[in-house]
Amino acid sequence: MADTTGAPYLVVAAAFRALITSGEWAVDSRLPSRLSLGEQYGVGENVIRRAQELLITEGLLEGRPGAGTYVRAPLERLHMLRCPAPGHPSAPLAPAGIATWDAQSTAKVPAPEAIAERLRVRRGALCVRTAYEFLDQDRRPVMSSISWEPMSITGKSAIVLPDGGPFAGRSVVDRMAHLDIAVVRAVERVRPIEIDRDQAQQLGVGTGTLATLIERTYLDDGDRPVETADIVIPADRWDVDYDIALTGGA
């Protein structure tokens, strides 16, 4: 390799990127095997794999299960705006790239251990689980979210189902206000993941595709969690932007 600066996989990724942008590797063409590429560039297959994963994240390549790695047609990158500001904890999703959404709620679902910990309820406590699918103008899925709300808070009320009743489709903040619960802040933990089989089927991508996971929890003015959600954002399509209002001394 002519360029010997940087980590080997970054050098290889730069070479692959140049081949794609020049058109030498055409859209929808299949890359040679990792073994062949490793021999060509004088590196191991693991270096080739990391270079390919980086370009998959950038949206230049895509892995097709059982078929190999291909040059991907350019995708418009979408932007999700998170706006955690005093008095506005709902951090709405930016509308760019999302034309509509579908939701399906199921009541009386026992909370798994990790969800129970985030909601500060006992494991197995009954919750409403709502699966959200966000769609583009062609009704193709572009991101997903799984929300959990303790039925000890919402049970037997008009807001028990986020996708049904008179408050269907309203934000958590608005729905909880109906119960005189003031949601005052949101806590988010962001981390990278590889999409599992169920997520891949829902989002129409390959298993193992890199994604950003936002674990978001809403809390009321007594610091009680009232809802928690896992928002899955394919990394090759979305940029996540935070617009944070600062107060004096921040």
Backbone torsions as a table, in degrees:
resi	resn	phi	psi	omega
1	MET	NA	135.8	-176.1
2	ALA	-68.9	-40.5	-177.9
3	ASP	-90.9	118.3	-177.5
4	THR	-109.5	12.4	-179.7
5	THR	-92.3	149.4	176.7
6	GLY	83.3	172.3	178.1
7	ALA	-62.1	144.5	-176.9
8	PRO	-53.7	-40.9	-177.4
9	TYR	-68.5	-29.0	176.8
10	LEU	-70.7	-37.0	177.5
11	VAL	-64.8	-44.7	178.6
12	VAL	-65.0	-42.6	179.4
13	ALA	-60.2	-40.1	178.4
14	ALA	-63.3	-39.4	178.8
15	ALA	-66.1	-42.8	178.2
16	PHE	-63.8	-41.2	-178.7
17	ARG	-60.9	-40.9	179.7
18	ALA	-65.2	-39.0	178.4
19	LEU	-65.1	-35.6	-180.0
20	ILE	-73.1	-47.7	-175.9
21	THR	-69.1	-27.6	178.0
22	SER	-79.3	-14.6	-178.2
23	GLY	89.5	-1.6	178.6
24	GLU	-64.1	-36.6	167.5
25	TRP	-99.8	107.4	-173.3
26	ALA	-79.7	156.8	175.8
27	VAL	-56.6	135.2	177.5
28	ASP	76.9	6.4	176.6
29	SER	-84.4	148.4	-179.0
30	ARG	-88.8	133.3	178.1
31	LEU	-72.6	151.5	172.2
32	PRO	-60.1	166.2	-179.6
33	SER	-63.0	158.0	177.8
34	ARG	-62.2	-35.3	178.2
35	LEU	-62.2	-47.4	-179.7
36	SER	-63.9	-43.8	179.6
37	LEU	-66.5	-38.4	178.2
38	GLY	-61.1	-41.3	178.1
39	GLU	-66.7	-39.2	-178.6
40	GLN	-65.3	-39.0	-175.3
41	TYR	-100.5	0.4	176.0
42	GLY	70.1	34.9	179.7
43	VAL	-134.2	170.6	178.3
44	GLY	-80.1	165.6	-179.4
45	GLU	-63.1	-29.7	179.5
46	ASN	-65.1	-36.0	176.9
47	VAL	-65.6	-42.7	178.0
48	ILE	-61.8	-42.6	-179.7
49	ARG	-60.9	-45.3	-179.3
50	ARG	-65.3	-37.7	177.5
51	ALA	-64.2	-42.3	179.1
52	GLN	-65.6	-41.1	179.2
53	GLU	-61.4	-38.8	178.0
54	LEU	-62.5	-44.0	-178.6
55	LEU	-73.7	-25.6	171.9
56	ILE	-65.3	-43.6	177.2
57	THR	-60.1	-37.0	-179.9
58	GLU	-77.0	-8.8	179.0
59	GLY	85.8	12.5	-179.4
60	LEU	-90.6	-28.1	179.2
61	LEU	-124.6	162.3	171.8
62	GLU	-142.9	141.3	175.6
63	GLY	-92.1	130.2	177.5
64	ARG	-111.7	113.5	-175.1
65	PRO	-52.0	126.0	177.7
66	GLY	78.7	-2.7	-175.8
67	ALA	-122.0	-19.6	179.4
68	GLY	114.1	-162.5	-178.1
69	THR	-112.3	134.5	-173.9
70	TYR	-127.0	155.5	172.3
71	VAL	-73.9	130.1	-173.6
72	ARG	-97.9	144.0	173.1
73	ALA	-63.7	141.2	-177.2
74	PRO	-57.3	137.1	177.8
75	LEU	-113.1	141.9	173.0
76	GLU	-69.4	126.9	178.0
77	ARG	-78.6	135.5	-178.6
78	LEU	-101.8	159.3	-177.6
79	HIS	-124.8	126.1	173.3
80	MET	-104.0	121.0	-178.2
81	LEU	-99.1	121.9	175.1
82	ARG	-105.1	126.9	-173.4
83	CYS	-125.5	64.7	178.7
84	PRO	-72.6	99.1	-178.6
85	ALA	-127.6	152.7	179.6
86	PRO	-53.3	127.8	179.4
87	GLY	82.9	-4.9	-179.0
88	HIS	-135.4	70.5	-173.0
89	PRO	-83.2	-2.0	-170.2
90	SER	-74.7	-17.0	176.8
91	ALA	43.9	66.9	-173.3
92	PRO	-65.2	152.7	174.7
93	LEU	-75.7	137.2	176.9
94	ALA	-65.6	143.0	-177.5
95	PRO	-74.4	-14.8	-176.1
96	ALA	-55.0	123.3	176.9
97	GLY	85.6	-8.5	-179.6
98	ILE	-113.5	117.9	-180.0
99	ALA	-95.2	-33.1	-178.5
100	THR	-160.3	178.6	177.5
101	TRP	-151.4	154.5	176.0
102	ASP	-119.7	151.4	178.5
103	ALA	-142.1	146.9	176.2
104	GLN	-139.5	117.4	-177.6
105	SER	-102.1	145.0	175.2
106	THR	-130.4	124.7	-178.8
107	ALA	-89.1	161.3	174.9
108	LYS	59.9	42.4	176.8
109	VAL	-97.0	123.7	179.5
110	PRO	-63.1	135.5	-178.7
111	ALA	-71.8	125.3	171.8
112	PRO	-62.9	165.1	-174.0
113	GLU	-57.3	-47.1	-176.6
114	ALA	-65.2	-38.9	179.3
115	ILE	-70.0	-41.2	178.2
116	ALA	-59.7	-39.0	178.9
117	GLU	-64.4	-42.3	-179.7
118	ARG	-68.7	-33.4	179.2
119	LEU	-88.8	-6.2	-178.6
120	ARG	58.2	45.3	174.3
121	VAL	-123.8	169.1	179.6
122	ARG	-72.0	151.1	176.4
123	ARG	-60.3	132.5	-179.0
124	GLY	90.7	-3.7	177.2
125	ALA	-59.5	141.7	-175.2
126	LEU	-73.0	133.5	-178.6
127	CYS	-133.4	165.7	165.7
128	VAL	-98.6	122.4	178.9
129	ARG	-104.6	126.1	-179.7
130	THR	-123.7	124.4	177.2
131	ALA	-98.6	122.1	178.8
132	TYR	-107.6	139.6	175.4
133	GLU	-127.0	119.8	-178.5
134	PHE	-98.7	130.5	-168.8
135	LEU	-120.3	148.9	175.0
136	ASP	-86.2	-173.7	-174.2
137	GLN	-66.0	-18.5	175.7
138	ASP	-96.7	13.0	179.9
139	ARG	60.9	33.2	171.8
140	ARG	-95.2	137.9	-178.9
141	PRO	-67.7	135.3	179.0
142	VAL	-121.1	-15.2	174.5
143	MET	-167.4	168.3	-178.1
144	SER	-144.1	163.8	177.9
145	SER	-151.4	140.6	173.0
146	ILE	-118.0	119.5	-176.7
147	SER	-110.0	146.0	178.1
148	TRP	-130.6	130.9	176.4
149	GLU	-130.3	131.1	-179.9
150	PRO	-67.1	130.9	178.0
151	MET	-72.0	-14.5	174.0
152	SER	-64.7	-19.7	178.3
153	ILE	-97.6	-46.8	-171.2
154	THR	-102.8	-12.2	-174.9
155	GLY	-55.5	140.6	178.1
156	LYS	64.4	19.9	176.7
157	SER	-113.7	170.6	-179.6
158	ALA	-70.1	-14.9	-176.0
159	ILE	-104.2	10.7	-172.0
160	VAL	-58.8	-34.2	179.1
161	LEU	-109.0	115.1	-179.3
162	PRO	-59.8	-25.3	-177.6
163	ASP	-103.9	12.7	-178.6
164	GLY	-143.0	166.9	178.0
165	GLY	81.2	-174.8	-174.8
166	PRO	-67.5	-15.7	-179.1
167	PHE	-109.5	19.1	-178.7
168	ALA	-57.6	131.3	177.0
169	GLY	83.6	-4.5	179.1
170	ARG	-79.3	160.5	-179.2
171	SER	-69.5	162.0	176.0
172	VAL	-58.5	-40.7	-179.2
173	VAL	-59.6	-47.7	-178.9
174	ASP	-67.1	-41.5	-177.9
175	ARG	-66.7	-43.1	179.9
176	MET	-66.8	-30.5	177.9
177	ALA	-61.0	-28.7	177.6
178	HIS	-62.7	-26.4	177.9
179	LEU	-97.8	15.6	-177.8
180	ASP	60.1	32.8	175.2
181	ILE	-105.6	121.6	-178.9
182	ALA	-94.4	109.9	175.2
183	VAL	-83.6	119.0	-170.5
184	VAL	-115.7	-14.1	178.4
185	ARG	-156.2	160.2	176.8
186	ALA	-127.7	136.9	176.8
187	VAL	-112.4	130.2	-179.4
188	GLU	-126.2	133.9	172.6
189	ARG	-115.2	124.9	-176.1
190	VAL	-112.3	131.1	177.6
191	ARG	-152.7	154.9	178.5
192	PRO	-81.0	146.8	177.0
193	ILE	-141.2	167.4	166.7
194	GLU	-105.8	129.5	-175.4
195	ILE	-64.6	132.7	180.0
196	ASP	-85.5	-178.6	-173.5
197	ARG	-62.1	-45.0	-178.7
198	ASP	-64.7	-43.6	178.5
199	GLN	-64.0	-38.4	179.9
200	ALA	-62.9	-42.0	178.7
201	GLN	-64.9	-39.6	-178.9
202	GLN	-68.7	-38.2	-174.0
203	LEU	-95.6	-7.3	179.3
204	GLY	69.9	35.4	177.8
205	VAL	-126.1	174.1	-179.7
206	GLY	-78.3	146.2	173.4
207	THR	-58.9	134.8	-178.2
208	GLY	92.8	-3.9	176.1
209	THR	-58.7	138.2	-179.6
210	LEU	-72.3	141.2	-178.4
211	ALA	-147.8	163.8	171.9
212	THR	-103.1	130.1	175.6
213	LEU	-107.8	126.4	172.7
214	ILE	-109.8	114.5	174.2
215	GLU	-92.4	103.2	-174.7
216	ARG	-108.2	135.5	177.0
217	THR	-130.8	129.9	175.2
218	TYR	-94.0	138.6	179.6
219	LEU	-126.5	147.2	179.5
220	ASP	-90.0	-174.8	-175.5
221	ASP	-72.7	-4.0	172.1
222	GLY	-103.2	13.2	-179.6
223	ASP	65.1	29.0	177.7
224	ARG	-97.6	127.7	175.3
225	PRO	-66.4	132.1	179.9
226	VAL	-115.2	-15.0	178.5
227	GLU	-163.2	145.9	172.3
228	THR	-139.7	150.2	-175.6
229	ALA	-147.0	150.3	171.2
230	ASP	-108.3	112.9	-179.8
231	ILE	-102.7	120.5	-176.8
232	VAL	-108.2	123.6	-172.5
233	ILE	-126.0	109.3	178.3
234	PRO	-55.8	125.9	-172.3
235	ALA	-70.6	-20.9	-179.4
236	ASP	-82.0	-2.2	-176.3
237	ARG	-122.1	-29.8	-169.9
238	TRP	-116.7	141.0	162.4
239	ASP	-106.7	138.4	179.3
240	VAL	-107.1	118.1	-176.9
241	ASP	-111.3	135.7	176.2
242	TYR	-111.8	129.2	177.4
243	ASP	-117.5	100.7	-168.3
244	ILE	-110.5	119.2	176.9
245	ALA	-76.2	130.6	-179.3
246	LEU	-102.9	142.0	175.8
247	THR	-104.6	170.8	-179.5
248	GLY	-56.2	131.4	179.1
249	GLY	87.3	-3.9	-179.2
250	ALA	-73.0	NA	NA
